[in-house]
Amino acid sequence: MSSKNKLSELSRLKRYSKAFYTVWAIVIVSSFSWNFYRNIVQTKELAISTTQAYFDKDAEFRIWAAKHGSIYVPLNQRTPSNIYLSHMPEREIVTPSGDTLTFVNHAYLLKQFQTEYEKAHNVVGKITSLKAISPENIPDKWEHKALLEFESGI
């Protein structure tokens, strides 16, 4: 083989090598980009699904409590009287054995449940409303915007 043919063949081999490495780099970058994108999508889907599950749990718990009507629990530091129920004639009752029980409505029960659930599982839940009665239920800016969107049908 002549040196001219060897140089031509070497030049062709270099072009093919460059083309191969370029295509390989495109495949690697494309694969990484696709996997990165899918990871973002799956993370978002998981977050939405998990949030929906916690919301559904809280909603069903509140419905369950509301269906039971009057629920009384021992009056103590863990469950003090609900100041927003002071208008109720039987907010506190005394059992025949002398124990004092306090009425717990479904919202107060859910709030206490969410507080204890957060401590045990590090999952935050909150009752909020545009017309909050309790100052601790007043929505923050993000919640306020989201509640307005809910009201508008979004």
C-alpha positions as protocol buffer text, in pm:
chain_id: "A"
residue {
  index: 1
  type: MET
  ca { x: 0 y: 0 z: 0 }
}
residue {
  index: 2
  type: SER
  ca { x: 128 y: 341 z: -85 }
}
residue {
  index: 3
  type: SER
  ca { x: 173 y: 608 z: 175 }
}
residue {
  index: 4
  type: LYS
  ca { x: -93 y: 814 z: -2 }
}
residue {
  index: 5
  type: ASN
  ca { x: -344 y: 527 z: 38 }
}
residue {
  index: 6
  type: LYS
  ca { x: -240 y: 481 z: 400 }
}
residue {
  index: 7
  type: LEU
  ca { x: -295 y: 851 z: 472 }
}
residue {
  index: 8
  type: SER
  ca { x: -629 y: 841 z: 292 }
}
residue {
  index: 9
  type: GLU
  ca { x: -734 y: 532 z: 486 }
}
residue {
  index: 10
  type: LEU
  ca { x: -613 y: 686 z: 813 }
}
residue {
  index: 11
  type: SER
  ca { x: -802 y: 1006 z: 734 }
}
residue {
  index: 12
  type: ARG
  ca { x: -1118 y: 806 z: 657 }
}
residue {
  index: 13
  type: LEU
  ca { x: -1074 y: 608 z: 981 }
}
residue {
  index: 14
  type: LYS
  ca { x: -1041 y: 935 z: 1177 }
}
residue {
  index: 15
  type: ARG
  ca { x: -1361 y: 1072 z: 1015 }
}
residue {
  index: 16
  type: TYR
  ca { x: -1548 y: 751 z: 1096 }
}
residue {
  index: 17
  type: SER
  ca { x: -1414 y: 757 z: 1451 }
}
residue {
  index: 18
  type: LYS
  ca { x: -1520 y: 1119 z: 1497 }
}
residue {
  index: 19
  type: ALA
  ca { x: -1862 y: 1039 z: 1353 }
}
residue {
  index: 20
  type: PHE
  ca { x: -1895 y: 734 z: 1579 }
}
residue {
  index: 21
  type: TYR
  ca { x: -1793 y: 930 z: 1891 }
}
residue {
  index: 22
  type: THR
  ca { x: -2026 y: 1215 z: 1797 }
}
residue {
  index: 23
  type: VAL
  ca { x: -2320 y: 977 z: 1751 }
}
residue {
  index: 24
  type: TRP
  ca { x: -2225 y: 797 z: 2075 }
}
residue {
  index: 25
  type: ALA
  ca { x: -2209 y: 1129 z: 2264 }
}
residue {
  index: 26
  type: ILE
  ca { x: -2552 y: 1226 z: 2124 }
}
residue {
  index: 27
  type: VAL
  ca { x: -2694 y: 890 z: 2235 }
}
residue {
  index: 28
  type: ILE
  ca { x: -2547 y: 930 z: 2587 }
}
residue {
  index: 29
  type: VAL
  ca { x: -2666 y: 1292 z: 2624 }
}
residue {
  index: 30
  type: SER
  ca { x: -3011 y: 1203 z: 2487 }
}
residue {
  index: 31
  type: SER
  ca { x: -3040 y: 907 z: 2724 }
}
residue {
  index: 32
  type: PHE
  ca { x: -2933 y: 1120 z: 3020 }
}
residue {
  index: 33
  type: SER
  ca { x: -3176 y: 1398 z: 2921 }
}
residue {
  index: 34
  type: TRP
  ca { x: -3466 y: 1154 z: 2878 }
}
residue {
  index: 35
  type: ASN
  ca { x: -3396 y: 985 z: 3211 }
}
residue {
  index: 36
  type: PHE
  ca { x: -3364 y: 1323 z: 3384 }
}
residue {
  index: 37
  type: TYR
  ca { x: -3696 y: 1437 z: 3234 }
}
residue {
  index: 38
  type: ARG
  ca { x: -3871 y: 1112 z: 3330 }
}
residue {
  index: 39
  type: ASN
  ca { x: -3735 y: 1141 z: 3684 }
}
residue {
  index: 40
  type: ILE
  ca { x: -3884 y: 1490 z: 3715 }
}
residue {
  index: 41
  type: VAL
  ca { x: -4220 y: 1374 z: 3577 }
}
residue {
  index: 42
  type: GLN
  ca { x: -4232 y: 1067 z: 3804 }
}
residue {
  index: 43
  type: THR
  ca { x: -4133 y: 1271 z: 4109 }
}
residue {
  index: 44
  type: LYS
  ca { x: -4413 y: 1519 z: 4036 }
}
residue {
  index: 45
  type: GLU
  ca { x: -4664 y: 1238 z: 3981 }
}
residue {
  index: 46
  type: LEU
  ca { x: -4557 y: 1072 z: 4308 }
}
residue {
  index: 47
  type: ALA
  ca { x: -4586 y: 1401 z: 4497 }
}
residue {
  index: 48
  type: ILE
  ca { x: -4935 y: 1463 z: 4359 }
}
residue {
  index: 49
  type: SER
  ca { x: -5045 y: 1107 z: 4433 }
}
residue {
  index: 50
  type: THR
  ca { x: -4907 y: 1115 z: 4787 }
}
residue {
  index: 51
  type: THR
  ca { x: -5061 y: 1454 z: 4857 }
}
residue {
  index: 52
  type: GLN
  ca { x: -5398 y: 1333 z: 4725 }
}
residue {
  index: 53
  type: ALA
  ca { x: -5378 y: 1024 z: 4948 }
}
residue {
  index: 54
  type: TYR
  ca { x: -5310 y: 1235 z: 5260 }
}
residue {
  index: 55
  type: PHE
  ca { x: -5587 y: 1477 z: 5168 }
}
residue {
  index: 56
  type: ASP
  ca { x: -5831 y: 1190 z: 5112 }
}
residue {
  index: 57
  type: LYS
  ca { x: -5733 y: 1037 z: 5448 }
}
residue {
  index: 58
  type: ASP
  ca { x: -5795 y: 1366 z: 5629 }
}
residue {
  index: 59
  type: ALA
  ca { x: -6124 y: 1427 z: 5446 }
}
residue {
  index: 60
  type: GLU
  ca { x: -6253 y: 1077 z: 5525 }
}
residue {
  index: 61
  type: PHE
  ca { x: -6145 y: 1110 z: 5889 }
}
residue {
  index: 62
  type: ARG
  ca { x: -6333 y: 1438 z: 5916 }
}
residue {
  index: 63
  type: ILE
  ca { x: -6644 y: 1284 z: 5756 }
}
residue {
  index: 64
  type: TRP
  ca { x: -6619 y: 987 z: 5991 }
}
residue {
  index: 65
  type: ALA
  ca { x: -6600 y: 1220 z: 6292 }
}
residue {
  index: 66
  type: ALA
  ca { x: -6889 y: 1433 z: 6167 }
}
residue {
  index: 67
  type: LYS
  ca { x: -7109 y: 1126 z: 6120 }
}
residue {
  index: 68
  type: HIS
  ca { x: -7062 y: 1040 z: 6487 }
}
residue {
  index: 69
  type: GLY
  ca { x: -7216 y: 1370 z: 6594 }
}
residue {
  index: 70
  type: SER
  ca { x: -7120 y: 1437 z: 6954 }
}
residue {
  index: 71
  type: ILE
  ca { x: -6780 y: 1309 z: 7047 }
}
residue {
  index: 72
  type: TYR
  ca { x: -6659 y: 1364 z: 7399 }
}
residue {
  index: 73
  type: VAL
  ca { x: -6305 y: 1304 z: 7520 }
}
residue {
  index: 74
  type: PRO
  ca { x: -6137 y: 1351 z: 7858 }
}
residue {
  index: 75
  type: LEU
  ca { x: -6069 y: 1717 z: 7936 }
}
residue {
  index: 76
  type: ASN
  ca { x: -5695 y: 1753 z: 7995 }
}
residue {
  index: 77
  type: GLN
  ca { x: -5384 y: 1941 z: 7876 }
}
residue {
  index: 78
  type: ARG
  ca { x: -5375 y: 1736 z: 7558 }
}
residue {
  index: 79
  type: THR
  ca { x: -5738 y: 1821 z: 7479 }
}
residue {
  index: 80
  type: PRO
  ca { x: -5846 y: 2145 z: 7644 }
}
residue {
  index: 81
  type: SER
  ca { x: -6191 y: 2295 z: 7592 }
}
residue {
  index: 82
  type: ASN
  ca { x: -6243 y: 2434 z: 7245 }
}
residue {
  index: 83
  type: ILE
  ca { x: -6297 y: 2808 z: 7296 }
}
residue {
  index: 84
  type: TYR
  ca { x: -6490 y: 2826 z: 6968 }
}
residue {
  index: 85
  type: LEU
  ca { x: -6756 y: 2594 z: 7115 }
}
residue {
  index: 86
  type: SER
  ca { x: -6819 y: 2802 z: 7430 }
}
residue {
  index: 87
  type: HIS
  ca { x: -7175 y: 2869 z: 7311 }
}
residue {
  index: 88
  type: MET
  ca { x: -7264 y: 2500 z: 7347 }
}
residue {
  index: 89
  type: PRO
  ca { x: -7467 y: 2424 z: 7661 }
}
residue {
  index: 90
  type: GLU
  ca { x: -7305 y: 2080 z: 7701 }
}
residue {
  index: 91
  type: ARG
  ca { x: -6951 y: 2159 z: 7592 }
}
residue {
  index: 92
  type: GLU
  ca { x: -6831 y: 1986 z: 7908 }
}
residue {
  index: 93
  type: ILE
  ca { x: -7009 y: 1703 z: 8081 }
}
residue {
  index: 94
  type: VAL
  ca { x: -6926 y: 1510 z: 8396 }
}
residue {
  index: 95
  type: THR
  ca { x: -6956 y: 1133 z: 8397 }
}
residue {
  index: 96
  type: PRO
  ca { x: -7117 y: 948 z: 8689 }
}
residue {
  index: 97
  type: SER
  ca { x: -6765 y: 860 z: 8806 }
}
residue {
  index: 98
  type: GLY
  ca { x: -6667 y: 1230 z: 8816 }
}
residue {
  index: 99
  type: ASP
  ca { x: -6452 y: 1254 z: 8504 }
}
residue {
  index: 100
  type: THR
  ca { x: -6495 y: 1570 z: 8297 }
}
residue {
  index: 101
  type: LEU
  ca { x: -6536 y: 1523 z: 7924 }
}
residue {
  index: 102
  type: THR
  ca { x: -6521 y: 1795 z: 7661 }
}
residue {
  index: 103
  type: PHE
  ca { x: -6702 y: 1806 z: 7330 }
}
residue {
  index: 104
  type: VAL
  ca { x: -6474 y: 1776 z: 7028 }
}
residue {
  index: 105
  type: ASN
  ca { x: -6621 y: 1871 z: 6691 }
}
residue {
  index: 106
  type: HIS
  ca { x: -6491 y: 1714 z: 6371 }
}
residue {
  index: 107
  type: ALA
  ca { x: -6265 y: 2009 z: 6279 }
}
residue {
  index: 108
  type: TYR
  ca { x: -6102 y: 2020 z: 6624 }
}
residue {
  index: 109
  type: LEU
  ca { x: -6060 y: 1643 z: 6620 }
}
residue {
  index: 110
  type: LEU
  ca { x: -5896 y: 1653 z: 6276 }
}
residue {
  index: 111
  type: LYS
  ca { x: -5667 y: 1938 z: 6380 }
}
residue {
  index: 112
  type: GLN
  ca { x: -5551 y: 1743 z: 6685 }
}
residue {
  index: 113
  type: PHE
  ca { x: -5507 y: 1430 z: 6471 }
}
residue {
  index: 114
  type: GLN
  ca { x: -5299 y: 1624 z: 6216 }
}
residue {
  index: 115
  type: THR
  ca { x: -5079 y: 1770 z: 6489 }
}
residue {
  index: 116
  type: GLU
  ca { x: -5006 y: 1429 z: 6638 }
}
residue {
  index: 117
  type: TYR
  ca { x: -4965 y: 1270 z: 6293 }
}
residue {
  index: 118
  type: GLU
  ca { x: -4710 y: 1538 z: 6201 }
}
residue {
  index: 119
  type: LYS
  ca { x: -4506 y: 1464 z: 6514 }
}
residue {
  index: 120
  type: ALA
  ca { x: -4512 y: 1090 z: 6448 }
}
residue {
  index: 121
  type: HIS
  ca { x: -4467 y: 1085 z: 6069 }
}
residue {
  index: 122
  type: ASN
  ca { x: -4335 y: 1431 z: 5973 }
}
residue {
  index: 123
  type: VAL
  ca { x: -4634 y: 1490 z: 5743 }
}
residue {
  index: 124
  type: VAL
  ca { x: -4789 y: 1834 z: 5776 }
}
residue {
  index: 125
  type: GLY
  ca { x: -5163 y: 1883 z: 5742 }
}
residue {
  index: 126
  type: LYS
  ca { x: -5357 y: 2200 z: 5802 }
}
residue {
  index: 127
  type: ILE
  ca { x: -5717 y: 2313 z: 5809 }
}
residue {
  index: 128
  type: THR
  ca { x: -5753 y: 2654 z: 5647 }
}
residue {
  index: 129
  type: SER
  ca { x: -6025 y: 2870 z: 5501 }
}
residue {
  index: 130
  type: LEU
  ca { x: -6080 y: 3209 z: 5345 }
}
residue {
  index: 131
  type: LYS
  ca { x: -6328 y: 3258 z: 5632 }
}
residue {
  index: 132
  type: ALA
  ca { x: -6117 y: 3109 z: 5912 }
}
residue {
  index: 133
  type: ILE
  ca { x: -6264 y: 3136 z: 6260 }
}
residue {
  index: 134
  type: SER
  ca { x: -5944 y: 3051 z: 6445 }
}
residue {
  index: 135
  type: PRO
  ca { x: -5638 y: 3273 z: 6386 }
}
residue {
  index: 136
  type: GLU
  ca { x: -5420 y: 2963 z: 6353 }
}
residue {
  index: 137
  type: ASN
  ca { x: -5630 y: 2854 z: 6052 }
}
residue {
  index: 138
  type: ILE
  ca { x: -5577 y: 3177 z: 5856 }
}
residue {
  index: 139
  type: PRO
  ca { x: -5418 y: 3088 z: 5521 }
}
residue {
  index: 140
  type: ASP
  ca { x: -5071 y: 3203 z: 5431 }
}
residue {
  index: 141
  type: LYS
  ca { x: -5019 y: 3381 z: 5094 }
}
residue {
  index: 142
  type: TRP
  ca { x: -4980 y: 3059 z: 4893 }
}
residue {
  index: 143
  type: GLU
  ca { x: -5283 y: 2897 z: 5062 }
}
residue {
  index: 144
  type: HIS
  ca { x: -5490 y: 3211 z: 5011 }
}
residue {
  index: 145
  type: LYS
  ca { x: -5411 y: 3212 z: 4638 }
}
residue {
  index: 146
  type: ALA
  ca { x: -5488 y: 2837 z: 4612 }
}
residue {
  index: 147
  type: LEU
  ca { x: -5820 y: 2877 z: 4798 }
}
residue {
  index: 148
  type: LEU
  ca { x: -5923 y: 3159 z: 4564 }
}
residue {
  index: 149
  type: GLU
  ca { x: -5841 y: 2931 z: 4269 }
}
residue {
  index: 150
  type: PHE
  ca { x: -6050 y: 2652 z: 4426 }
}
residue {
  index: 151
  type: GLU
  ca { x: -6344 y: 2891 z: 4459 }
}
residue {
  index: 152
  type: SER
  ca { x: -6311 y: 2991 z: 4094 }
}
residue {
  index: 153
  type: GLY
  ca { x: -6326 y: 2626 z: 3988 }
}
residue {
  index: 154
  type: ILE
  ca { x: -5958 y: 2559 z: 3920 }
}
